[in-house]
Amino acid sequence: MSDSTKTLKVLVYSDDVTTRQQVILALGRRPHPDLPELEYVEVATEPVVLQNMDRGDIALAILDGEAVPAGGMGIAKQLKDEIYQCPPVLVLTGRPQDAWLATWSRAEAAVPHPIDPLQLAEAVIGLLRPSVPATT
């Protein structure tokens, strides 16, 4: 197995370091035995999100919808509009009722604050599983 197939890069965007750490701690290195280990790319600003996503090696982007000055939902919409075959995006919403906004942003999943580790892991596993080749 090459190094690129041993890990999946997950971008975690929030202006709040605590939120980024909560996401990483909730998911851990390997949220499911069927998935490779996760490698996290922590990002605090919109320009760095765009730089990382343009590189093309991110398997999943987790964007904080409550981040300021650039919210994750607006960034998600921009990524989906501008990046050909954009990887899946999960948006952290302020409340469960904000899930419709995540739909507008074209994010594939939404998880509300406060972060529930089980709900987050379930959503992430569902988004990453299709990108992992089946082993026979």
ChimeraX commands (.cxc) that place a marker at each C-alpha (Angstrom):
marker #1 position 0.00,0.00,0.00 radius 0.5
marker #1 position 1.34,3.44,-0.86 radius 0.5
marker #1 position 1.40,6.24,1.71 radius 0.5
marker #1 position -1.43,8.04,-0.08 radius 0.5
marker #1 position -3.78,5.07,0.46 radius 0.5
marker #1 position -2.83,4.58,4.11 radius 0.5
marker #1 position -4.43,7.82,5.25 radius 0.5
marker #1 position -7.29,10.07,4.24 radius 0.5
marker #1 position -6.79,13.83,4.61 radius 0.5
marker #1 position -9.64,15.59,6.40 radius 0.5
marker #1 position -9.68,19.38,6.41 radius 0.5
marker #1 position -11.18,20.85,9.59 radius 0.5
marker #1 position -12.03,24.56,9.30 radius 0.5
marker #1 position -13.03,26.82,12.16 radius 0.5
marker #1 position -11.78,30.15,13.47 radius 0.5
marker #1 position -12.13,28.57,16.93 radius 0.5
marker #1 position -9.30,26.20,17.89 radius 0.5
marker #1 position -11.60,24.54,20.45 radius 0.5
marker #1 position -14.10,23.58,17.75 radius 0.5
marker #1 position -11.33,22.14,15.58 radius 0.5
marker #1 position -10.03,20.10,18.51 radius 0.5
marker #1 position -13.53,18.85,19.39 radius 0.5
marker #1 position -13.96,17.54,15.84 radius 0.5
marker #1 position -10.57,15.81,15.85 radius 0.5
marker #1 position -11.08,14.30,19.30 radius 0.5
marker #1 position -14.60,13.14,18.40 radius 0.5
marker #1 position -13.39,11.31,15.27 radius 0.5
marker #1 position -10.02,10.06,16.42 radius 0.5
marker #1 position -7.44,8.56,14.10 radius 0.5
marker #1 position -9.71,5.86,12.72 radius 0.5
marker #1 position -13.48,6.29,13.17 radius 0.5
marker #1 position -14.24,2.90,11.59 radius 0.5
marker #1 position -12.19,-0.27,10.92 radius 0.5
marker #1 position -13.18,-0.19,7.22 radius 0.5
marker #1 position -11.52,3.20,6.77 radius 0.5
marker #1 position -7.83,4.09,6.63 radius 0.5
marker #1 position -6.41,6.36,9.31 radius 0.5
marker #1 position -7.35,10.02,9.09 radius 0.5
marker #1 position -4.80,12.79,8.77 radius 0.5
marker #1 position -6.15,16.17,9.85 radius 0.5
marker #1 position -5.40,19.51,8.26 radius 0.5
marker #1 position -6.48,22.23,10.71 radius 0.5
marker #1 position -7.39,25.54,9.08 radius 0.5
marker #1 position -8.48,28.82,10.67 radius 0.5
marker #1 position -9.00,31.09,7.62 radius 0.5
marker #1 position -10.91,30.96,4.35 radius 0.5
marker #1 position -7.89,31.59,2.06 radius 0.5
marker #1 position -6.06,28.60,3.56 radius 0.5
marker #1 position -9.17,26.42,3.09 radius 0.5
marker #1 position -9.19,27.34,-0.60 radius 0.5
marker #1 position -5.43,26.70,-0.97 radius 0.5
marker #1 position -5.72,23.25,0.61 radius 0.5
marker #1 position -8.80,22.29,-1.38 radius 0.5
marker #1 position -7.18,23.41,-4.65 radius 0.5
marker #1 position -4.34,20.92,-4.07 radius 0.5
marker #1 position -6.78,18.07,-4.63 radius 0.5
marker #1 position -5.63,15.72,-1.87 radius 0.5
marker #1 position -8.40,16.37,0.68 radius 0.5
marker #1 position -10.89,13.49,1.06 radius 0.5
marker #1 position -13.40,15.39,3.21 radius 0.5
marker #1 position -13.89,18.97,4.36 radius 0.5
marker #1 position -15.52,19.68,7.72 radius 0.5
marker #1 position -16.49,23.36,7.83 radius 0.5
marker #1 position -17.76,25.30,10.84 radius 0.5
marker #1 position -20.91,27.12,9.77 radius 0.5
marker #1 position -20.51,29.44,12.76 radius 0.5
marker #1 position -16.95,30.56,11.89 radius 0.5
marker #1 position -16.27,34.26,11.39 radius 0.5
marker #1 position -15.71,36.23,9.27 radius 0.5
marker #1 position -16.24,33.51,6.64 radius 0.5
marker #1 position -18.84,30.92,7.59 radius 0.5
marker #1 position -18.53,27.32,6.55 radius 0.5
marker #1 position -21.79,27.32,4.59 radius 0.5
marker #1 position -20.65,30.11,2.28 radius 0.5
marker #1 position -17.29,28.41,1.83 radius 0.5
marker #1 position -19.01,25.10,1.10 radius 0.5
marker #1 position -21.12,26.73,-1.63 radius 0.5
marker #1 position -18.02,28.33,-3.14 radius 0.5
marker #1 position -16.11,25.03,-3.10 radius 0.5
marker #1 position -18.98,23.17,-4.75 radius 0.5
marker #1 position -19.32,25.89,-7.41 radius 0.5
marker #1 position -15.61,26.22,-8.17 radius 0.5
marker #1 position -13.91,22.84,-7.69 radius 0.5
marker #1 position -14.51,20.13,-10.25 radius 0.5
marker #1 position -15.38,16.88,-8.47 radius 0.5
marker #1 position -15.20,18.58,-5.09 radius 0.5
marker #1 position -14.79,16.11,-2.24 radius 0.5
marker #1 position -17.66,15.73,0.22 radius 0.5
marker #1 position -18.35,18.58,2.62 radius 0.5
marker #1 position -19.81,18.35,6.12 radius 0.5
marker #1 position -21.01,21.58,7.74 radius 0.5
marker #1 position -21.24,22.13,11.47 radius 0.5
marker #1 position -24.44,24.12,12.01 radius 0.5
marker #1 position -25.39,26.35,14.90 radius 0.5
marker #1 position -28.59,24.40,15.55 radius 0.5
marker #1 position -30.33,21.34,14.14 radius 0.5
marker #1 position -32.90,23.67,12.51 radius 0.5
marker #1 position -30.11,25.14,10.34 radius 0.5
marker #1 position -29.70,21.92,8.35 radius 0.5
marker #1 position -31.69,23.48,5.49 radius 0.5
marker #1 position -28.95,26.11,5.13 radius 0.5
marker #1 position -26.38,23.34,4.75 radius 0.5
marker #1 position -28.55,21.94,1.94 radius 0.5
marker #1 position -28.43,25.35,0.23 radius 0.5
marker #1 position -24.63,25.29,0.51 radius 0.5
marker #1 position -24.63,21.89,-1.27 radius 0.5
marker #1 position -22.91,20.21,1.67 radius 0.5
marker #1 position -23.50,16.46,1.72 radius 0.5
marker #1 position -24.05,16.39,5.49 radius 0.5
marker #1 position -24.68,18.65,8.47 radius 0.5
marker #1 position -24.08,18.09,12.18 radius 0.5
marker #1 position -25.25,20.64,14.77 radius 0.5
marker #1 position -23.28,22.23,17.60 radius 0.5
marker #1 position -22.67,21.09,20.29 radius 0.5
marker #1 position -20.79,18.29,18.57 radius 0.5
marker #1 position -22.13,14.81,19.30 radius 0.5
marker #1 position -19.20,12.42,18.66 radius 0.5
marker #1 position -21.47,9.56,17.56 radius 0.5
marker #1 position -23.48,11.69,15.16 radius 0.5
marker #1 position -20.32,13.25,13.72 radius 0.5
marker #1 position -18.59,9.88,13.28 radius 0.5
marker #1 position -21.66,8.39,11.60 radius 0.5
marker #1 position -21.83,11.27,9.12 radius 0.5
marker #1 position -18.09,11.17,8.39 radius 0.5
marker #1 position -18.06,7.40,7.90 radius 0.5
marker #1 position -20.97,7.70,5.48 radius 0.5
marker #1 position -19.17,10.37,3.47 radius 0.5
marker #1 position -15.76,8.68,3.39 radius 0.5
marker #1 position -16.77,5.08,2.80 radius 0.5
marker #1 position -17.58,5.55,-0.94 radius 0.5
marker #1 position -14.09,6.99,-1.56 radius 0.5
marker #1 position -12.31,3.93,-0.15 radius 0.5
marker #1 position -11.80,1.06,-2.60 radius 0.5
marker #1 position -13.30,-2.23,-1.46 radius 0.5
marker #1 position -10.82,-4.91,-0.46 radius 0.5
marker #1 position -11.38,-8.47,-1.53 radius 0.5
marker link #1:1,2 radius 0.2
marker link #1:2,3 radius 0.2
marker link #1:3,4 radius 0.2
marker link #1:4,5 radius 0.2
marker link #1:5,6 radius 0.2
marker link #1:6,7 radius 0.2
marker link #1:7,8 radius 0.2
marker link #1:8,9 radius 0.2
marker link #1:9,10 radius 0.2
marker link #1:10,11 radius 0.2
marker link #1:11,12 radius 0.2
marker link #1:12,13 radius 0.2
marker link #1:13,14 radius 0.2
marker link #1:14,15 radius 0.2
marker link #1:15,16 radius 0.2
marker link #1:16,17 radius 0.2
marker link #1:17,18 radius 0.2
marker link #1:18,19 radius 0.2
marker link #1:19,20 radius 0.2
marker link #1:20,21 radius 0.2
marker link #1:21,22 radius 0.2
marker link #1:22,23 radius 0.2
marker link #1:23,24 radius 0.2
marker link #1:24,25 radius 0.2
marker link #1:25,26 radius 0.2
marker link #1:26,27 radius 0.2
marker link #1:27,28 radius 0.2
marker link #1:28,29 radius 0.2
marker link #1:29,30 radius 0.2
marker link #1:30,31 radius 0.2
marker link #1:31,32 radius 0.2
marker link #1:32,33 radius 0.2
marker link #1:33,34 radius 0.2
marker link #1:34,35 radius 0.2
marker link #1:35,36 radius 0.2
marker link #1:36,37 radius 0.2
marker link #1:37,38 radius 0.2
marker link #1:38,39 radius 0.2
marker link #1:39,40 radius 0.2
marker link #1:40,41 radius 0.2
marker link #1:41,42 radius 0.2
marker link #1:42,43 radius 0.2
marker link #1:43,44 radius 0.2
marker link #1:44,45 radius 0.2
marker link #1:45,46 radius 0.2
marker link #1:46,47 radius 0.2
marker link #1:47,48 radius 0.2
marker link #1:48,49 radius 0.2
marker link #1:49,50 radius 0.2
marker link #1:50,51 radius 0.2
marker link #1:51,52 radius 0.2
marker link #1:52,53 radius 0.2
marker link #1:53,54 radius 0.2
marker link #1:54,55 radius 0.2
marker link #1:55,56 radius 0.2
marker link #1:56,57 radius 0.2
marker link #1:57,58 radius 0.2
marker link #1:58,59 radius 0.2
marker link #1:59,60 radius 0.2
marker link #1:60,61 radius 0.2
marker link #1:61,62 radius 0.2
marker link #1:62,63 radius 0.2
marker link #1:63,64 radius 0.2
marker link #1:64,65 radius 0.2
marker link #1:65,66 radius 0.2
marker link #1:66,67 radius 0.2
marker link #1:67,68 radius 0.2
marker link #1:68,69 radius 0.2
marker link #1:69,70 radius 0.2
marker link #1:70,71 radius 0.2
marker link #1:71,72 radius 0.2
marker link #1:72,73 radius 0.2
marker link #1:73,74 radius 0.2
marker link #1:74,75 radius 0.2
marker link #1:75,76 radius 0.2
marker link #1:76,77 radius 0.2
marker link #1:77,78 radius 0.2
marker link #1:78,79 radius 0.2
marker link #1:79,80 radius 0.2
marker link #1:80,81 radius 0.2
marker link #1:81,82 radius 0.2
marker link #1:82,83 radius 0.2
marker link #1:83,84 radius 0.2
marker link #1:84,85 radius 0.2
marker link #1:85,86 radius 0.2
marker link #1:86,87 radius 0.2
marker link #1:87,88 radius 0.2
marker link #1:88,89 radius 0.2
marker link #1:89,90 radius 0.2
marker link #1:90,91 radius 0.2
marker link #1:91,92 radius 0.2
marker link #1:92,93 radius 0.2
marker link #1:93,94 radius 0.2
marker link #1:94,95 radius 0.2
marker link #1:95,96 radius 0.2
marker link #1:96,97 radius 0.2
marker link #1:97,98 radius 0.2
marker link #1:98,99 radius 0.2
marker link #1:99,100 radius 0.2
marker link #1:100,101 radius 0.2
marker link #1:101,102 radius 0.2
marker link #1:102,103 radius 0.2
marker link #1:103,104 radius 0.2
marker link #1:104,105 radius 0.2
marker link #1:105,106 radius 0.2
marker link #1:106,107 radius 0.2
marker link #1:107,108 radius 0.2
marker link #1:108,109 radius 0.2
marker link #1:109,110 radius 0.2
marker link #1:110,111 radius 0.2
marker link #1:111,112 radius 0.2
marker link #1:112,113 radius 0.2
marker link #1:113,114 radius 0.2
marker link #1:114,115 radius 0.2
marker link #1:115,116 radius 0.2
marker link #1:116,117 radius 0.2
marker link #1:117,118 radius 0.2
marker link #1:118,119 radius 0.2
marker link #1:119,120 radius 0.2
marker link #1:120,121 radius 0.2
marker link #1:121,122 radius 0.2
marker link #1:122,123 radius 0.2
marker link #1:123,124 radius 0.2
marker link #1:124,125 radius 0.2
marker link #1:125,126 radius 0.2
marker link #1:126,127 radius 0.2
marker link #1:127,128 radius 0.2
marker link #1:128,129 radius 0.2
marker link #1:129,130 radius 0.2
marker link #1:130,131 radius 0.2
marker link #1:131,132 radius 0.2
marker link #1:132,133 radius 0.2
marker link #1:133,134 radius 0.2
marker link #1:134,135 radius 0.2
marker link #1:135,136 radius 0.2
view
